[in-house]
Amino acid sequence: GGKKGLSKTAVAEARQRSSLLSTSSDKTGVSFAGNNFQAEYYASKFSLRGQLVYAILHDLRRSVLVNGQKDVHISSFGGGPGTDAAGLVWIQREFHPNSTFHCDLYDYEKSWKKYTKTLGELFGSEMTVAFLPCDVTEPLASEINRNANVEISDLILFFYVCHETSSRSPTLQFYSDIAAQAKPGAVVIIADVKGRSGVHLALVQKAMASSRKVSWRAPWCSELLDPVLI
Protein backbone atom coordinates (compact mmCIF):
# COMPACT_ATOMS: atom_id res chain seq x y z
CA GLY A 1 0.00 0.00 0.00
CA GLY A 2 1.00 3.62 -0.47
CA LYS A 3 1.23 6.54 1.91
CA LYS A 4 -2.25 7.98 1.21
CA GLY A 5 -3.86 9.13 4.42
CA LEU A 6 -0.72 8.93 6.53
CA SER A 7 -0.03 11.82 8.86
CA LYS A 8 3.13 13.88 8.49
CA THR A 9 4.30 12.42 11.79
CA ALA A 10 3.86 8.84 10.54
CA VAL A 11 5.73 9.56 7.31
CA ALA A 12 8.54 11.33 9.18
CA GLU A 13 8.90 8.42 11.62
CA ALA A 14 9.04 5.91 8.78
CA ARG A 15 11.68 7.93 6.95
CA GLN A 16 13.72 8.35 10.13
CA ARG A 17 13.82 4.60 10.68
CA SER A 18 14.65 4.04 7.04
CA SER A 19 17.61 6.44 7.28
CA LEU A 20 19.19 4.21 9.93
CA LEU A 21 19.31 1.21 7.64
CA SER A 22 22.59 0.01 6.15
CA THR A 23 24.76 2.33 8.21
CA SER A 24 27.90 1.48 10.16
CA SER A 25 26.23 2.66 13.38
CA ASP A 26 23.40 0.11 13.15
CA LYS A 27 24.52 -3.04 14.94
CA THR A 28 21.25 -4.12 16.53
CA GLY A 29 18.86 -3.95 13.59
CA VAL A 30 16.04 -1.52 12.89
CA SER A 31 12.49 -2.75 13.45
CA PHE A 32 10.77 -3.39 10.13
CA ALA A 33 7.31 -3.70 11.65
CA GLY A 34 4.42 -1.47 10.58
CA ASN A 35 2.74 -0.69 7.27
CA ASN A 36 4.01 2.90 7.27
CA PHE A 37 7.64 1.88 7.46
CA GLN A 38 7.24 -0.96 5.00
CA ALA A 39 5.65 1.36 2.44
CA GLU A 40 8.57 3.78 2.87
CA TYR A 41 11.05 0.92 2.59
CA TYR A 42 9.64 -0.35 -0.68
CA ALA A 43 9.49 3.17 -2.12
CA SER A 44 13.10 3.98 -1.27
CA LYS A 45 14.93 0.63 -1.37
CA PHE A 46 13.23 -1.76 -3.80
CA SER A 47 14.88 -0.52 -6.98
CA LEU A 48 18.28 0.27 -5.42
CA ARG A 49 18.70 -3.09 -3.69
CA GLY A 50 17.58 -4.99 -6.77
CA GLN A 51 20.09 -3.09 -8.92
CA LEU A 52 22.89 -3.87 -6.46
CA VAL A 53 22.21 -7.61 -6.51
CA TYR A 54 21.96 -7.54 -10.29
CA ALA A 55 25.26 -5.66 -10.63
CA ILE A 56 27.16 -8.05 -8.37
CA LEU A 57 25.77 -11.19 -9.95
CA HIS A 58 26.30 -9.77 -13.43
CA ASP A 59 30.00 -9.43 -12.65
CA LEU A 60 30.22 -12.86 -11.02
CA ARG A 61 27.79 -14.82 -13.18
CA ARG A 62 30.39 -17.01 -14.88
CA SER A 63 31.69 -18.31 -11.56
CA VAL A 64 28.46 -18.37 -9.56
CA LEU A 65 25.72 -20.12 -11.53
CA VAL A 66 25.95 -22.99 -13.98
CA ASN A 67 24.36 -22.43 -17.38
CA GLY A 68 21.78 -25.03 -18.29
CA GLN A 69 20.86 -25.88 -14.69
CA LYS A 70 17.11 -26.51 -14.71
CA ASP A 71 16.39 -25.41 -11.14
CA VAL A 72 18.48 -22.89 -9.22
CA HIS A 73 17.85 -22.67 -5.47
CA ILE A 74 18.65 -19.44 -3.67
CA SER A 75 18.59 -18.52 0.02
CA SER A 76 18.30 -14.78 0.67
CA PHE A 77 18.96 -14.05 4.36
CA GLY A 78 17.54 -10.76 5.54
CA GLY A 79 15.71 -10.73 2.22
CA GLY A 80 12.15 -10.78 3.52
CA PRO A 81 10.95 -7.75 1.54
CA GLY A 82 12.05 -9.33 -1.73
CA THR A 83 14.21 -6.34 -2.67
CA ASP A 84 17.29 -8.51 -3.17
CA ALA A 85 15.32 -11.14 -5.06
CA ALA A 86 14.22 -8.44 -7.52
CA GLY A 87 17.76 -8.34 -8.91
CA LEU A 88 17.69 -12.09 -9.47
CA VAL A 89 14.73 -11.76 -11.83
CA TRP A 90 16.81 -10.01 -14.47
CA ILE A 91 19.76 -12.35 -14.00
CA GLN A 92 17.42 -15.25 -14.72
CA ARG A 93 15.84 -13.57 -17.75
CA GLU A 94 19.08 -12.38 -19.32
CA PHE A 95 21.51 -15.20 -18.58
CA HIS A 96 19.49 -18.25 -17.49
CA PRO A 97 16.26 -18.18 -19.52
CA ASN A 98 15.98 -21.97 -19.45
CA SER A 99 16.27 -22.15 -15.66
CA THR A 100 13.72 -21.60 -12.96
CA PHE A 101 14.94 -19.70 -9.92
CA HIS A 102 13.51 -20.69 -6.54
CA CYS A 103 14.25 -18.07 -3.89
CA ASP A 104 13.60 -18.53 -0.18
CA LEU A 105 13.31 -15.19 1.60
CA TYR A 106 14.53 -15.48 5.20
CA ASP A 107 13.80 -12.73 7.68
CA TYR A 108 13.25 -12.07 11.37
CA GLU A 109 10.35 -9.69 10.63
CA LYS A 110 7.50 -12.11 9.94
CA SER A 111 5.11 -9.47 8.57
CA TRP A 112 7.05 -9.40 5.29
CA LYS A 113 5.32 -12.69 4.48
CA LYS A 114 2.12 -10.87 3.49
CA TYR A 115 3.87 -9.48 0.40
CA THR A 116 5.01 -12.86 -0.93
CA LYS A 117 2.01 -13.35 -3.21
CA THR A 118 2.44 -9.89 -4.74
CA LEU A 119 6.15 -10.53 -5.27
CA GLY A 120 5.38 -13.82 -6.98
CA GLU A 121 2.95 -12.11 -9.36
CA LEU A 122 5.48 -9.36 -10.05
CA PHE A 123 8.45 -11.67 -10.64
CA GLY A 124 6.70 -14.17 -12.91
CA SER A 125 6.61 -17.95 -13.18
CA GLU A 126 10.37 -18.40 -13.70
CA MET A 127 11.17 -16.89 -10.30
CA THR A 128 9.33 -18.45 -7.38
CA VAL A 129 9.50 -16.96 -3.88
CA ALA A 130 8.69 -18.31 -0.44
CA PHE A 131 8.98 -16.61 2.95
CA LEU A 132 10.54 -18.36 5.94
CA PRO A 133 11.16 -16.92 9.43
CA CYS A 134 14.80 -16.79 10.44
CA ASP A 135 17.14 -15.35 13.06
CA VAL A 136 20.81 -15.15 12.06
CA THR A 137 21.78 -14.51 15.69
CA GLU A 138 20.64 -18.03 16.63
CA PRO A 139 22.18 -21.38 15.62
CA LEU A 140 20.78 -22.93 12.47
CA ALA A 141 19.36 -25.77 14.56
CA SER A 142 17.24 -23.41 16.70
CA GLU A 143 13.45 -23.50 16.53
CA ILE A 144 13.05 -20.32 14.49
CA ASN A 145 15.47 -21.61 11.85
CA ARG A 146 14.03 -25.12 11.63
CA ASN A 147 12.70 -24.68 8.08
CA ALA A 148 15.91 -23.41 6.52
CA ASN A 149 16.74 -25.16 3.25
CA VAL A 150 20.43 -24.34 3.16
CA GLU A 151 21.51 -27.82 2.11
CA ILE A 152 19.83 -27.47 -1.31
CA SER A 153 20.90 -23.90 -2.03
CA ASP A 154 23.12 -23.12 -5.00
CA LEU A 155 23.44 -19.46 -4.01
CA ILE A 156 23.29 -17.97 -0.50
CA LEU A 157 22.94 -14.21 -0.09
CA PHE A 158 23.61 -12.02 2.93
CA PHE A 159 22.89 -8.42 1.88
CA TYR A 160 23.06 -5.86 4.68
CA VAL A 161 22.31 -8.35 7.44
CA CYS A 162 25.64 -9.38 9.00
CA HIS A 163 26.73 -6.00 10.35
CA GLU A 164 23.32 -4.82 11.54
CA THR A 165 22.94 -7.91 13.74
CA SER A 166 26.57 -8.06 14.90
CA SER A 167 25.99 -6.82 18.46
CA ARG A 168 23.36 -9.54 19.01
CA SER A 169 25.44 -12.37 17.56
CA PRO A 170 28.63 -12.79 19.61
CA THR A 171 29.33 -16.42 18.64
CA LEU A 172 28.48 -16.27 14.92
CA GLN A 173 27.34 -19.87 15.23
CA PHE A 174 24.77 -19.35 12.48
CA TYR A 175 27.47 -18.70 9.90
CA SER A 176 29.51 -21.70 11.00
CA ASP A 177 26.37 -23.81 10.63
CA ILE A 178 25.67 -22.42 7.17
CA ALA A 179 29.16 -23.37 6.02
CA ALA A 180 28.87 -26.84 7.52
CA GLN A 181 25.48 -27.67 6.02
CA ALA A 182 25.66 -26.06 2.59
CA LYS A 183 26.19 -28.43 -0.31
CA PRO A 184 29.56 -28.68 -2.09
CA GLY A 185 29.92 -25.90 -4.67
CA ALA A 186 27.35 -23.61 -3.09
CA VAL A 187 28.28 -19.94 -3.36
CA VAL A 188 27.89 -17.35 -0.61
CA ILE A 189 27.85 -13.63 -1.39
CA ILE A 190 28.02 -11.12 1.44
CA ALA A 191 27.45 -7.41 0.81
CA ASP A 192 27.40 -4.86 3.59
CA VAL A 193 28.13 -1.25 4.54
CA LYS A 194 31.57 0.17 3.94
CA GLY A 195 34.12 0.90 6.63
CA ARG A 196 33.43 -0.48 10.08
CA SER A 197 31.53 -3.52 8.84
CA GLY A 198 34.80 -4.93 7.52
CA VAL A 199 35.86 -5.93 11.02
CA HIS A 200 32.71 -7.94 11.61
CA LEU A 201 32.70 -9.46 8.13
CA ALA A 202 36.23 -10.73 8.72
CA LEU A 203 34.89 -12.52 11.82
CA VAL A 204 32.04 -13.98 9.75
CA GLN A 205 34.58 -15.23 7.23
CA LYS A 206 36.61 -16.81 10.03
CA ALA A 207 33.52 -18.44 11.53
CA MET A 208 32.57 -20.00 8.20
CA ALA A 209 36.09 -21.25 7.59
CA SER A 210 36.17 -22.84 11.05
CA SER A 211 33.73 -25.56 10.01
CA ARG A 212 34.40 -25.92 6.31
CA LYS A 213 37.14 -25.36 3.79
CA VAL A 214 36.17 -22.24 1.88
CA SER A 215 37.56 -20.99 -1.40
CA TRP A 216 37.42 -17.19 -1.34
CA ARG A 217 37.30 -16.11 -4.96
CA ALA A 218 36.87 -12.40 -4.28
CA PRO A 219 36.11 -10.21 -1.26
CA TRP A 220 33.09 -11.73 0.47
CA CYS A 221 32.31 -14.16 -2.31
CA SER A 222 33.01 -17.74 -1.38
CA GLU A 223 32.48 -21.20 -2.72
CA LEU A 224 31.85 -23.91 -0.16
CA LEU A 225 33.72 -26.99 -1.23
CA ASP A 226 33.89 -30.51 0.05
CA PRO A 227 37.30 -30.80 1.76
CA VAL A 228 38.29 -33.84 -0.30
CA LEU A 229 37.99 -31.76 -3.46
CA ILE A 230 40.53 -29.16 -2.41
PyMOL commands that set and color helices and strands:
alter all, ss='L'
color gray80, all
select helices_A, chain A and resi 8-19+35-64+83-95+110-123+143-145+150-152+163-168+173-181+197-209+227-229
alter helices_A, ss='H'
color red, helices_A
select strands_A, chain A and resi 71-77+100-107+127-133+155-159+186-191+214-218+221-224
alter strands_A, ss='S'
color yellow, strands_A
deselect
rebuild
show_as cartoon
